Amino acid sequence: GAVSVWILGHSFISWARRGAAVKTSGSQLGFPEGRVNVHWFGVPGLRWSGVWPLLLKNVRSGRRPDVLVIHAGGNDMGLCSQRELVVAMKQDLDRIRQLFPDIILVWSEMVPRLVWRYARDGERMDRSRGKVNKLMASFVRKFGGVVVRHTDLEEKMPSCYRADGVHLSVLGMSFFTLALMEGIERALGYLGGGVVPRLRFQAATPVAGGIFARTPRGS
């Protein structure tokens, strides 16, 4: 049967789905239908504590993921300590792996923000984000998960953001979505020895200087 890919997270995931739907790759992100089914679960304002309930709610409807992409945690920065957040994240990822022993987890790192809503010191908050990412990346890699690093967004170019300094512009969202696609591609390779290639993106609409035509980077 088809491999089920679930993409779960806060508003960035809702926006990524909307942006992908109007491109050549579509909301399937260019993965061949019938072999890979991509399902989106984007909840604006989602905090980390909502990740596990959101997953369970959708599992109860009889479906389950083979590959699970998670992008969450940014909305928790400044509302709890760095340590509390990392502990909660690790506990929940362990719970997910107990529930689905064969799942391939794809961890999408928190991206920089130009404005942190709950921070007096934005630079300090950004350093904290970097530490959480580093701790979680090594945790995820240890159990064979995939880590998505949003290197193009780490430069914090204003053109990648909308006016609020939090949400991503069309350009930023293109970088974000491309990184997710590369992470999913790696996860599918782990699942089936690389049997599900993504459709090539050379034919895609040249958004933001043709970024979809670039070859995927390794992790």
Stockholm file with secondary structure:
# STOCKHOLM 1.0

chainA/1-219         GAVSVWILGHSFISWARRGAAVKTSGSQLGFPEGRVNVHWFGVPGLRWSGVWPLLLKNVRSGRRPDVLVIHAGGNDMGLCSQRELVVAMKQDLDRIRQLFPDIILVWSEMVPRLVWRYARDGERMDRSRGKVNKLMASFVRKFGGVVVRHTDLEEKMPSCYRADGVHLSVLGMSFFTLALMEGIERALGYLGGGVVPRLRFQAATPVAGGIFARTPRGS
#=GR chainA/1-219 SS CCEEEEEEESHHHHHHHHHHHTSTTTTTTTCCTTTEEEEEEECTTCCGGGHHHHHHHHHTTTCCCSEEEEECCGGGBTTBCHHHHHHHHHHHHHHHHHHCTTCEEEEECCCCCSCCTTCSCHHHHHHHHHHHHHHHHHHHHHTTCEEECCGGGTTCCGGGBCTTSSSBCHHHHHHHHHHHHHHHHHHHHHHHTTCCCCCCCTTSCCTTTTGGGSCCCCC
#=GC SS_cons         CCEEEEEEESHHHHHHHHHHHTSTTTTTTTCCTTTEEEEEEECTTCCGGGHHHHHHHHHTTTCCCSEEEEECCGGGBTTBCHHHHHHHHHHHHHHHHHHCTTCEEEEECCCCCSCCTTCSCHHHHHHHHHHHHHHHHHHHHHTTCEEECCGGGTTCCGGGBCTTSSSBCHHHHHHHHHHHHHHHHHHHHHHHTTCCCCCCCTTSCCTTTTGGGSCCCCC
//
